[in-house]
Amino acid sequence: MYQDETLICEDCGCEFVFTAGEQEFYAEKGLTNKPKRCANCRKLKKQMHRGKKKMHDAVCAKCGKQTQVPFNPTQGRDVLCKECFDAEKAANAASSENTEVAAS
């Protein structure tokens, strides 16, 4: 039913193949438009988009340091700076590791 189709990338102008398998996947997901960009240009566009996240000012609930987070902090939820977040994550990992050892 589906056949490989050669398309032209909107960004770089290179030809790329829209495979029968990709077409089937698009159909299963209900996607009706063909891809406009080759795999490399799609990847570059995603990377550029990720770098543009709006950052919000916040104060770390543990150390009181000014920080920025990629979400809008709301009252009632603690916000941690990267250092405190990483330290808490490491402590939680060590704690769960000790619990597993004690249970054995």
Biopython code that builds the backbone (N, CA, C, O; Angstrom):
import numpy as np
from Bio.PDB.StructureBuilder import StructureBuilder

atoms = [
    (1, "MET", "N", (0.822, -1.190, 0.000)),
    (1, "MET", "CA", (0.000, 0.000, 0.000)),
    (1, "MET", "C", (0.869, 1.258, 0.000)),
    (1, "MET", "O", (0.644, 2.166, -0.801)),
    (2, "TYR", "N", (1.854, 1.316, 0.889)),
    (2, "TYR", "CA", (2.751, 2.476, 0.952)),
    (2, "TYR", "C", (4.010, 2.185, 0.149)),
    (2, "TYR", "O", (4.470, 1.045, 0.076)),
    (3, "GLN", "N", (4.562, 3.247, -0.457)),
    (3, "GLN", "CA", (5.813, 3.121, -1.190)),
    (3, "GLN", "C", (6.746, 4.241, -0.754)),
    (3, "GLN", "O", (6.301, 5.346, -0.447)),
    (4, "ASP", "N", (8.043, 3.949, -0.730)),
    (4, "ASP", "CA", (9.019, 4.985, -0.402)),
    (4, "ASP", "C", (8.813, 6.181, -1.327)),
    (4, "ASP", "O", (8.539, 6.028, -2.517)),
    (5, "GLU", "N", (8.952, 7.364, -0.755)),
    (5, "GLU", "CA", (8.732, 8.598, -1.516)),
    (5, "GLU", "C", (9.893, 9.554, -1.237)),
    (5, "GLU", "O", (10.282, 9.743, -0.085)),
    (6, "THR", "N", (10.433, 10.145, -2.274)),
    (6, "THR", "CA", (11.527, 11.102, -2.123)),
    (6, "THR", "C", (10.934, 12.494, -1.963)),
    (6, "THR", "O", (10.132, 12.938, -2.785)),
    (7, "LEU", "N", (11.343, 13.186, -0.884)),
    (7, "LEU", "CA", (10.861, 14.539, -0.601)),
    (7, "LEU", "C", (12.059, 15.491, -0.559)),
    (7, "LEU", "O", (13.206, 15.057, -0.458)),
    (8, "ILE", "N", (11.778, 16.777, -0.636)),
    (8, "ILE", "CA", (12.813, 17.811, -0.562)),
    (8, "ILE", "C", (12.683, 18.527, 0.783)),
    (8, "ILE", "O", (11.598, 18.980, 1.147)),
    (9, "CYS", "N", (13.792, 18.626, 1.518)),
    (9, "CYS", "CA", (13.810, 19.297, 2.819)),
    (9, "CYS", "C", (13.555, 20.790, 2.642)),
    (9, "CYS", "O", (14.178, 21.445, 1.806)),
    (10, "GLU", "N", (12.648, 21.306, 3.425)),
    (10, "GLU", "CA", (12.281, 22.718, 3.394)),
    (10, "GLU", "C", (13.433, 23.627, 3.822)),
    (10, "GLU", "O", (13.537, 24.761, 3.355)),
    (11, "ASP", "N", (14.297, 23.130, 4.710)),
    (11, "ASP", "CA", (15.377, 23.956, 5.247)),
    (11, "ASP", "C", (16.652, 23.906, 4.409)),
    (11, "ASP", "O", (17.188, 24.945, 4.024)),
    (12, "CYS", "N", (17.136, 22.696, 4.126)),
    (12, "CYS", "CA", (18.440, 22.581, 3.460)),
    (12, "CYS", "C", (18.330, 22.276, 1.966)),
    (12, "CYS", "O", (19.321, 22.385, 1.245)),
    (13, "GLY", "N", (17.155, 21.899, 1.497)),
    (13, "GLY", "CA", (16.966, 21.625, 0.079)),
    (13, "GLY", "C", (17.434, 20.252, -0.370)),
    (13, "GLY", "O", (17.355, 19.936, -1.557)),
    (14, "CYS", "N", (17.916, 19.433, 0.544)),
    (14, "CYS", "CA", (18.375, 18.082, 0.201)),
    (14, "CYS", "C", (17.184, 17.137, 0.052)),
    (14, "CYS", "O", (16.121, 17.337, 0.640)),
    (15, "GLU", "N", (17.402, 16.111, -0.750)),
    (15, "GLU", "CA", (16.387, 15.070, -0.885)),
    (15, "GLU", "C", (16.493, 14.115, 0.302)),
    (15, "GLU", "O", (17.585, 13.842, 0.800)),
    (16, "PHE", "N", (15.331, 13.610, 0.750)),
    (16, "PHE", "CA", (15.316, 12.561, 1.765)),
    (16, "PHE", "C", (14.163, 11.626, 1.467)),
    (16, "PHE", "O", (13.197, 12.004, 0.803)),
    (17, "VAL", "N", (14.269, 10.405, 1.961)),
    (17, "VAL", "CA", (13.263, 9.391, 1.661)),
    (17, "VAL", "C", (12.272, 9.298, 2.808)),
    (17, "VAL", "O", (12.655, 9.134, 3.966)),
    (18, "PHE", "N", (11.007, 9.403, 2.473)),
    (18, "PHE", "CA", (9.893, 9.180, 3.398)),
    (18, "PHE", "C", (9.482, 7.730, 3.168)),
    (18, "PHE", "O", (8.719, 7.426, 2.251)),
    (19, "THR", "N", (10.001, 6.838, 4.017)),
    (19, "THR", "CA", (9.852, 5.395, 3.773)),
    (19, "THR", "C", (8.426, 4.922, 3.958)),
    (19, "THR", "O", (7.607, 5.594, 4.586)),
    (20, "ALA", "N", (8.143, 3.766, 3.407)),
    (20, "ALA", "CA", (6.817, 3.157, 3.541)),
    (20, "ALA", "C", (6.504, 2.916, 5.023)),
    (20, "ALA", "O", (5.371, 3.109, 5.464)),
    (21, "GLY", "N", (7.520, 2.493, 5.785)),
    (21, "GLY", "CA", (7.318, 2.268, 7.219)),
    (21, "GLY", "C", (6.976, 3.548, 7.954)),
    (21, "GLY", "O", (6.110, 3.556, 8.830)),
    (22, "GLU", "N", (7.662, 4.646, 7.596)),
    (22, "GLU", "CA", (7.357, 5.937, 8.210)),
    (22, "GLU", "C", (5.948, 6.395, 7.839)),
    (22, "GLU", "O", (5.227, 6.942, 8.674)),
    (23, "GLN", "N", (5.566, 6.171, 6.598)),
    (23, "GLN", "CA", (4.229, 6.549, 6.148)),
    (23, "GLN", "C", (3.158, 5.778, 6.924)),
    (23, "GLN", "O", (2.127, 6.335, 7.302)),
    (24, "GLU", "N", (3.415, 4.504, 7.153)),
    (24, "GLU", "CA", (2.486, 3.672, 7.919)),
    (24, "GLU", "C", (2.387, 4.180, 9.361)),
    (24, "GLU", "O", (1.294, 4.266, 9.922)),
    (25, "PHE", "N", (3.537, 4.517, 9.953)),
    (25, "PHE", "CA", (3.572, 5.062, 11.306)),
    (25, "PHE", "C", (2.766, 6.360, 11.377)),
    (25, "PHE", "O", (1.961, 6.543, 12.291)),
    (26, "TYR", "N", (2.981, 7.263, 10.413)),
    (26, "TYR", "CA", (2.240, 8.525, 10.368)),
    (26, "TYR", "C", (0.741, 8.259, 10.312)),
    (26, "TYR", "O", (-0.037, 8.907, 11.012)),
    (27, "ALA", "N", (0.339, 7.298, 9.473)),
    (27, "ALA", "CA", (-1.084, 6.971, 9.326)),
    (27, "ALA", "C", (-1.663, 6.417, 10.626)),
    (27, "ALA", "O", (-2.779, 6.769, 11.007)),
    (28, "GLU", "N", (-0.911, 5.555, 11.306)),
    (28, "GLU", "CA", (-1.367, 4.981, 12.585)),
    (28, "GLU", "C", (-1.576, 6.061, 13.636)),
    (28, "GLU", "O", (-2.491, 5.965, 14.454)),
    (29, "LYS", "N", (-0.732, 7.088, 13.619)),
    (29, "LYS", "CA", (-0.811, 8.181, 14.591)),
    (29, "LYS", "C", (-1.811, 9.255, 14.166)),
    (29, "LYS", "O", (-2.041, 10.211, 14.906)),
    (30, "GLY", "N", (-2.403, 9.109, 12.985)),
    (30, "GLY", "CA", (-3.380, 10.085, 12.508)),
    (30, "GLY", "C", (-2.741, 11.340, 11.928)),
    (30, "GLY", "O", (-3.408, 12.363, 11.773)),
    (31, "LEU", "N", (-1.447, 11.267, 11.605)),
    (31, "LEU", "CA", (-0.756, 12.417, 11.024)),
    (31, "LEU", "C", (-1.015, 12.436, 9.522)),
    (31, "LEU", "O", (-0.776, 11.444, 8.833)),
    (32, "THR", "N", (-1.501, 13.560, 9.022)),
    (32, "THR", "CA", (-1.884, 13.621, 7.611)),
    (32, "THR", "C", (-0.865, 14.360, 6.746)),
    (32, "THR", "O", (-0.853, 14.179, 5.528)),
    (33, "ASN", "N", (-0.017, 15.182, 7.344)),
    (33, "ASN", "CA", (0.973, 15.932, 6.572)),
    (33, "ASN", "C", (2.276, 15.152, 6.459)),
    (33, "ASN", "O", (2.690, 14.468, 7.395)),
    (34, "LYS", "N", (2.909, 15.265, 5.307)),
    (34, "LYS", "CA", (4.213, 14.639, 5.096)),
    (34, "LYS", "C", (5.265, 15.482, 5.815)),
    (34, "LYS", "O", (5.069, 16.681, 6.014)),
    (35, "PRO", "N", (6.390, 14.856, 6.211)),
    (35, "PRO", "CA", (7.446, 15.649, 6.852)),
    (35, "PRO", "C", (8.008, 16.682, 5.878)),
    (35, "PRO", "O", (8.109, 16.432, 4.677)),
    (36, "LYS", "N", (8.370, 17.845, 6.416)),
    (36, "LYS", "CA", (8.911, 18.929, 5.596)),
    (36, "LYS", "C", (10.431, 18.991, 5.668)),
    (36, "LYS", "O", (11.078, 19.599, 4.816)),
    (37, "ARG", "N", (10.996, 18.353, 6.696)),
    (37, "ARG", "CA", (12.438, 18.456, 6.932)),
    (37, "ARG", "C", (13.075, 17.065, 6.977)),
    (37, "ARG", "O", (12.448, 16.082, 7.375)),
    (38, "CYS", "N", (14.335, 17.019, 6.558)),
    (38, "CYS", "CA", (15.089, 15.772, 6.654)),
    (38, "CYS", "C", (15.414, 15.516, 8.133)),
    (38, "CYS", "O", (15.216, 16.389, 8.977)),
    (39, "ALA", "N", (15.903, 14.338, 8.429)),
    (39, "ALA", "CA", (16.190, 13.965, 9.819)),
    (39, "ALA", "C", (17.184, 14.921, 10.474)),
    (39, "ALA", "O", (16.999, 15.296, 11.632)),
    (40, "ASN", "N", (18.237, 15.325, 9.754)),
    (40, "ASN", "CA", (19.224, 16.234, 10.337)),
    (40, "ASN", "C", (18.622, 17.590, 10.671)),
    (40, "ASN", "O", (18.881, 18.133, 11.745)),
    (41, "CYS", "N", (17.826, 18.143, 9.769)),
    (41, "CYS", "CA", (17.224, 19.456, 10.017)),
    (41, "CYS", "C", (16.174, 19.382, 11.125)),
    (41, "CYS", "O", (16.026, 20.331, 11.895)),
    (42, "ARG", "N", (15.439, 18.262, 11.218)),
    (42, "ARG", "CA", (14.484, 18.091, 12.329)),
    (42, "ARG", "C", (15.228, 18.097, 13.653)),
    (42, "ARG", "O", (14.794, 18.729, 14.617)),
    (43, "LYS", "N", (16.350, 17.391, 13.697)),
    (43, "LYS", "CA", (17.149, 17.309, 14.919)),
    (43, "LYS", "C", (17.669, 18.697, 15.308)),
    (43, "LYS", "O", (17.584, 19.088, 16.472)),
    (44, "LEU", "N", (18.206, 19.439, 14.336)),
    (44, "LEU", "CA", (18.707, 20.792, 14.604)),
    (44, "LEU", "C", (17.595, 21.709, 15.107)),
    (44, "LEU", "O", (17.805, 22.492, 16.033)),
    (45, "LYS", "N", (16.418, 21.614, 14.501)),
    (45, "LYS", "CA", (15.298, 22.453, 14.911)),
    (45, "LYS", "C", (14.878, 22.136, 16.348)),
    (45, "LYS", "O", (14.572, 23.048, 17.117)),
    (46, "LYS", "N", (14.860, 20.866, 16.712)),
    (46, "LYS", "CA", (14.519, 20.475, 18.085)),
    (46, "LYS", "C", (15.543, 21.021, 19.071)),
    (46, "LYS", "O", (15.180, 21.525, 20.134)),
    (47, "GLN", "N", (16.829, 20.921, 18.718)),
    (47, "GLN", "CA", (17.885, 21.417, 19.599)),
    (47, "GLN", "C", (17.771, 22.924, 19.796)),
    (47, "GLN", "O", (17.959, 23.420, 20.907)),
    (48, "MET", "N", (17.466, 23.650, 18.732)),
    (48, "MET", "CA", (17.318, 25.103, 18.836)),
    (48, "MET", "C", (16.123, 25.454, 19.719)),
    (48, "MET", "O", (16.184, 26.388, 20.519)),
    (49, "HIS", "N", (15.047, 24.703, 19.567)),
    (49, "HIS", "CA", (13.827, 24.965, 20.340)),
    (49, "HIS", "C", (14.055, 24.703, 21.829)),
    (49, "HIS", "O", (13.565, 25.448, 22.677)),
    (50, "ARG", "N", (14.798, 23.644, 22.140)),
    (50, "ARG", "CA", (15.063, 23.316, 23.540)),
    (50, "ARG", "C", (15.843, 24.414, 24.248)),
    (50, "ARG", "O", (15.644, 24.648, 25.440)),
    (51, "GLY", "N", (16.715, 25.080, 23.532)),
    (51, "GLY", "CA", (17.535, 26.117, 24.126)),
    (51, "GLY", "C", (16.773, 27.398, 24.445)),
    (51, "GLY", "O", (17.312, 28.286, 25.105)),
    (52, "LYS", "N", (15.541, 27.506, 23.993)),
    (52, "LYS", "CA", (14.780, 28.745, 24.158)),
    (52, "LYS", "C", (13.748, 28.681, 25.280)),
    (52, "LYS", "O", (12.819, 29.489, 25.301)),
    (53, "LYS", "N", (13.888, 27.749, 26.204)),
    (53, "LYS", "CA", (12.933, 27.655, 27.306)),
    (53, "LYS", "C", (12.963, 28.929, 28.133)),
    (53, "LYS", "O", (14.029, 29.467, 28.432)),
    (54, "LYS", "N", (11.803, 29.392, 28.488)),
    (54, "LYS", "CA", (11.717, 30.572, 29.333)),
    (54, "LYS", "C", (12.049, 30.150, 30.762)),
    (54, "LYS", "O", (11.482, 29.193, 31.288)),
    (55, "MET", "N", (12.967, 30.873, 31.372)),
    (55, "MET", "CA", (13.371, 30.571, 32.735)),
    (55, "MET", "C", (12.696, 31.554, 33.690)),
    (55, "MET", "O", (12.488, 32.720, 33.354)),
    (56, "HIS", "N", (12.362, 31.070, 34.876)),
    (56, "HIS", "CA", (11.672, 31.877, 35.882)),
    (56, "HIS", "C", (12.557, 32.004, 37.120)),
    (56, "HIS", "O", (13.197, 31.041, 37.543)),
    (57, "ASP", "N", (12.581, 33.207, 37.693)),
    (57, "ASP", "CA", (13.353, 33.442, 38.910)),
    (57, "ASP", "C", (12.686, 32.767, 40.097)),
    (57, "ASP", "O", (11.459, 32.722, 40.196)),
    (58, "ALA", "N", (13.510, 32.243, 40.996)),
    (58, "ALA", "CA", (13.004, 31.587, 42.203)),
    (58, "ALA", "C", (14.091, 31.656, 43.275)),
    (58, "ALA", "O", (15.241, 32.000, 43.003)),
    (59, "VAL", "N", (13.695, 31.321, 44.490)),
    (59, "VAL", "CA", (14.627, 31.254, 45.619)),
    (59, "VAL", "C", (14.632, 29.814, 46.109)),
    (59, "VAL", "O", (13.576, 29.224, 46.341)),
    (60, "CYS", "N", (15.822, 29.254, 46.266)),
    (60, "CYS", "CA", (15.961, 27.874, 46.729)),
    (60, "CYS", "C", (15.401, 27.746, 48.142)),
    (60, "CYS", "O", (15.739, 28.531, 49.028)),
    (61, "ALA", "N", (14.541, 26.750, 48.344)),
    (61, "ALA", "CA", (13.914, 26.536, 49.644)),
    (61, "ALA", "C", (14.899, 25.996, 50.678)),
    (61, "ALA", "O", (14.645, 26.092, 51.879)),
    (62, "LYS", "N", (16.012, 25.435, 50.232)),
    (62, "LYS", "CA", (16.981, 24.866, 51.170)),
    (62, "LYS", "C", (18.067, 25.855, 51.562)),
    (62, "LYS", "O", (18.322, 26.052, 52.750)),
    (63, "CYS", "N", (18.713, 26.481, 50.577)),
    (63, "CYS", "CA", (19.862, 27.335, 50.888)),
    (63, "CYS", "C", (19.574, 28.827, 50.727)),
    (63, "CYS", "O", (20.395, 29.654, 51.124)),
    (64, "GLY", "N", (18.426, 29.187, 50.153)),
    (64, "GLY", "CA", (18.048, 30.582, 50.010)),
    (64, "GLY", "C", (18.695, 31.300, 48.839)),
    (64, "GLY", "O", (18.513, 32.507, 48.681)),
    (65, "LYS", "N", (19.445, 30.582, 48.015)),
    (65, "LYS", "CA", (20.141, 31.172, 46.870)),
    (65, "LYS", "C", (19.148, 31.505, 45.754)),
    (65, "LYS", "O", (18.179, 30.776, 45.538)),
    (66, "GLN", "N", (19.397, 32.615, 45.046)),
    (66, "GLN", "CA", (18.605, 32.951, 43.862)),
    (66, "GLN", "C", (18.922, 31.933, 42.771)),
    (66, "GLN", "O", (20.083, 31.575, 42.572)),
    (67, "THR", "N", (17.897, 31.468, 42.065)),
    (67, "THR", "CA", (18.104, 30.493, 40.997)),
    (67, "THR", "C", (17.073, 30.736, 39.909)),
    (67, "THR", "O", (16.190, 31.582, 40.056)),
    (68, "GLN", "N", (17.186, 29.999, 38.825)),
    (68, "GLN", "CA", (16.197, 30.042, 37.757)),
    (68, "GLN", "C", (15.768, 28.620, 37.455)),
    (68, "GLN", "O", (16.573, 27.689, 37.475)),
    (69, "VAL", "N", (14.476, 28.474, 37.175)),
    (69, "VAL", "CA", (13.908, 27.158, 36.882)),
    (69, "VAL", "C", (13.092, 27.243, 35.594)),
    (69, "VAL", "O", (12.581, 28.313, 35.263)),
    (70, "PRO", "N", (12.957, 26.113, 34.848)),
    (70, "PRO", "CA", (12.235, 26.136, 33.572)),
    (70, "PRO", "C", (10.719, 25.985, 33.713)),
    (70, "PRO", "O", (10.045, 25.610, 32.754)),
    (71, "PHE", "N", (10.183, 26.271, 34.888)),
    (71, "PHE", "CA", (8.738, 26.226, 35.109)),
    (71, "PHE", "C", (8.368, 27.399, 35.992)),
    (71, "PHE", "O", (9.224, 27.969, 36.669)),
    (72, "ASN", "N", (7.099, 27.760, 35.986)),
    (72, "ASN", "CA", (6.643, 28.880, 36.798)),
    (72, "ASN", "C", (6.379, 28.377, 38.212)),
    (72, "ASN", "O", (5.416, 27.642, 38.432)),
    (73, "PRO", "N", (7.217, 28.758, 39.175)),
    (73, "PRO", "CA", (7.036, 28.249, 40.532)),
    (73, "PRO", "C", (5.733, 28.765, 41.141)),
    (73, "PRO", "O", (5.377, 29.934, 40.992)),
    (74, "THR", "N", (5.040, 27.873, 41.824)),
    (74, "THR", "CA", (3.792, 28.256, 42.488)),
    (74, "THR", "C", (3.959, 28.103, 43.987)),
    (74, "THR", "O", (4.806, 27.338, 44.449)),
    (75, "GLN", "N", (3.156, 28.825, 44.745)),
    (75, "GLN", "CA", (3.251, 28.729, 46.200)),
    (75, "GLN", "C", (2.849, 27.333, 46.657)),
    (75, "GLN", "O", (1.989, 26.686, 46.061)),
    (76, "GLY", "N", (3.493, 26.890, 47.726)),
    (76, "GLY", "CA", (3.171, 25.579, 48.280)),
    (76, "GLY", "C", (4.119, 24.484, 47.827)),
    (76, "GLY", "O", (4.124, 23.396, 48.402)),
    (77, "ARG", "N", (4.916, 24.752, 46.812)),
    (77, "ARG", "CA", (5.880, 23.755, 46.347)),
    (77, "ARG", "C", (7.277, 24.309, 46.512)),
    (77, "ARG", "O", (7.558, 25.438, 46.111)),
    (78, "ASP", "N", (8.155, 23.514, 47.103)),
    (78, "ASP", "CA", (9.540, 23.935, 47.287)),
    (78, "ASP", "C", (10.269, 23.928, 45.949)),
    (78, "ASP", "O", (10.081, 23.030, 45.129)),
    (79, "VAL", "N", (11.087, 24.926, 45.746)),
    (79, "VAL", "CA", (11.946, 25.019, 44.575)),
    (79, "VAL", "C", (13.379, 24.930, 45.066)),
    (79, "VAL", "O", (13.760, 25.611, 46.018)),
    (80, "LEU", "N", (14.171, 24.093, 44.418)),
    (80, "LEU", "CA", (15.561, 23.915, 44.800)),
    (80, "LEU", "C", (16.479, 24.386, 43.683)),
    (80, "LEU", "O", (16.161, 24.249, 42.502)),
    (81, "CYS", "N", (17.636, 24.950, 44.075)),
    (81, "CYS", "CA", (18.656, 25.286, 43.087)),
    (81, "CYS", "C", (19.256, 23.971, 42.581)),
    (81, "CYS", "O", (19.007, 22.913, 43.160)),
    (82, "LYS", "N", (20.030, 24.031, 41.525)),
    (82, "LYS", "CA", (20.590, 22.815, 40.940)),
    (82, "LYS", "C", (21.448, 22.046, 41.933)),
    (82, "LYS", "O", (21.373, 20.819, 42.000)),
    (83, "GLU", "N", (22.266, 22.764, 42.711)),
    (83, "GLU", "CA", (23.148, 22.097, 43.660)),
    (83, "GLU", "C", (22.349, 21.344, 44.730)),
    (83, "GLU", "O", (22.647, 20.186, 45.021)),
    (84, "CYS", "N", (21.336, 21.994, 45.315)),
    (84, "CYS", "CA", (20.520, 21.344, 46.349)),
    (84, "CYS", "C", (19.688, 20.211, 45.762)),
    (84, "CYS", "O", (19.506, 19.176, 46.403)),
    (85, "PHE", "N", (19.182, 20.402, 44.543)),
    (85, "PHE", "CA", (18.405, 19.359, 43.878)),
    (85, "PHE", "C", (19.269, 18.125, 43.662)),
    (85, "PHE", "O", (18.857, 17.006, 43.967)),
    (86, "ASP", "N", (20.491, 18.340, 43.125)),
    (86, "ASP", "CA", (21.402, 17.209, 42.885)),
    (86, "ASP", "C", (21.782, 16.511, 44.187)),
    (86, "ASP", "O", (21.862, 15.284, 44.232)),
    (87, "ALA", "N", (22.021, 17.293, 45.259)),
    (87, "ALA", "CA", (22.386, 16.710, 46.553)),
    (87, "ALA", "C", (21.229, 15.875, 47.106)),
    (87, "ALA", "O", (21.443, 14.783, 47.631)),
    (88, "GLU", "N", (20.014, 16.388, 46.987)),
    (88, "GLU", "CA", (18.848, 15.657, 47.485)),
    (88, "GLU", "C", (18.620, 14.389, 46.674)),
    (88, "GLU", "O", (18.277, 13.343, 47.225)),
    (89, "LYS", "N", (18.812, 14.489, 45.373)),
    (89, "LYS", "CA", (18.649, 13.328, 44.498)),
    (89, "LYS", "C", (19.665, 12.241, 44.874)),
    (89, "LYS", "O", (19.319, 11.061, 44.938)),
    (90, "ALA", "N", (20.914, 12.640, 45.121)),
    (90, "ALA", "CA", (21.956, 11.688, 45.510)),
    (90, "ALA", "C", (21.639, 11.061, 46.865)),
    (90, "ALA", "O", (21.838, 9.862, 47.060)),
    (91, "ALA", "N", (21.145, 11.877, 47.802)),
    (91, "ALA", "CA", (20.796, 11.360, 49.131)),
    (91, "ALA", "C", (19.651, 10.358, 49.038)),
    (91, "ALA", "O", (19.670, 9.327, 49.710)),
    (92, "ASN", "N", (18.662, 10.655, 48.214)),
    (92, "ASN", "CA", (17.534, 9.739, 48.035)),
    (92, "ASN", "C", (17.976, 8.434, 47.395)),
    (92, "ASN", "O", (17.493, 7.364, 47.765)),
    (93, "ALA", "N", (18.893, 8.515, 46.435)),
    (93, "ALA", "CA", (19.398, 7.309, 45.778)),
    (93, "ALA", "C", (20.175, 6.451, 46.776)),
    (93, "ALA", "O", (20.023, 5.230, 46.797)),
    (94, "ALA", "N", (21.003, 7.086, 47.599)),
    (94, "ALA", "CA", (21.778, 6.349, 48.600)),
    (94, "ALA", "C", (20.857, 5.733, 49.638)),
    (94, "ALA", "O", (21.081, 4.606, 50.079)),
    (95, "SER", "N", (19.838, 6.454, 50.026)),
    (95, "SER", "CA", (18.878, 5.975, 51.015)),
    (95, "SER", "C", (18.129, 4.749, 50.504)),
    (95, "SER", "O", (17.956, 3.776, 51.239)),
    (96, "SER", "N", (17.682, 4.791, 49.240)),
    (96, "SER", "CA", (16.954, 3.636, 48.692)),
    (96, "SER", "C", (17.886, 2.454, 48.492)),
    (96, "SER", "O", (17.454, 1.306, 48.597)),
    (97, "GLU", "N", (19.167, 2.714, 48.204)),
    (97, "GLU", "CA", (20.154, 1.659, 48.069)),
    (97, "GLU", "C", (20.371, 0.955, 49.416)),
    (97, "GLU", "O", (20.453, -0.272, 49.473)),
    (98, "ASN", "N", (20.463, 1.740, 50.499)),
    (98, "ASN", "CA", (20.639, 1.168, 51.838)),
    (98, "ASN", "C", (19.427, 0.374, 52.277)),
    (98, "ASN", "O", (19.568, -0.645, 52.954)),
    (99, "THR", "N", (18.245, 0.819, 51.907)),
    (99, "THR", "CA", (17.014, 0.119, 52.250)),
    (99, "THR", "C", (16.986, -1.235, 51.565)),
    (99, "THR", "O", (16.599, -2.229, 52.180)),
    (100, "GLU", "N", (17.397, -1.294, 50.285)),
    (100, "GLU", "CA", (17.413, -2.553, 49.558)),
    (100, "GLU", "C", (18.411, -3.531, 50.156)),
    (100, "GLU", "O", (18.129, -4.727, 50.228)),
    (101, "VAL", "N", (19.580, -3.045, 50.591)),
    (101, "VAL", "CA", (20.607, -3.891, 51.192)),
    (101, "VAL", "C", (20.102, -4.433, 52.523)),
    (101, "VAL", "O", (20.293, -5.612, 52.822)),
    (102, "ALA", "N", (19.454, -3.580, 53.333)),
    (102, "ALA", "CA", (18.959, -4.013, 54.645)),
    (102, "ALA", "C", (17.857, -5.052, 54.497)),
    (102, "ALA", "O", (17.726, -5.940, 55.339)),
    (103, "ALA", "N", (17.059, -4.952, 53.430)),
    (103, "ALA", "CA", (15.960, -5.892, 53.236)),
    (103, "ALA", "C", (16.451, -7.257, 52.783)),
    (103, "ALA", "O", (15.737, -8.248, 52.937)),
    (104, "SER", "N", (17.651, -7.329, 52.229)),
    (104, "SER", "CA", (18.179, -8.593, 51.704)),
    (104, "SER", "C", (18.573, -9.547, 52.768)),
    (104, "SER", "O", (19.033, -10.649, 52.470)),
]
sb = StructureBuilder()
sb.init_structure("model")
sb.init_model(0)
sb.init_chain("A")
sb.init_seg("    ")
for serial, (resi, resn, name, xyz) in enumerate(atoms, 1):
    if name == "N":
        sb.init_residue(resn, " ", resi, " ")
    sb.init_atom(name, np.array(xyz, "f"), 0.0, 1.0, " ", f" {name:<3s}", serial, name[0])
structure = sb.get_structure()
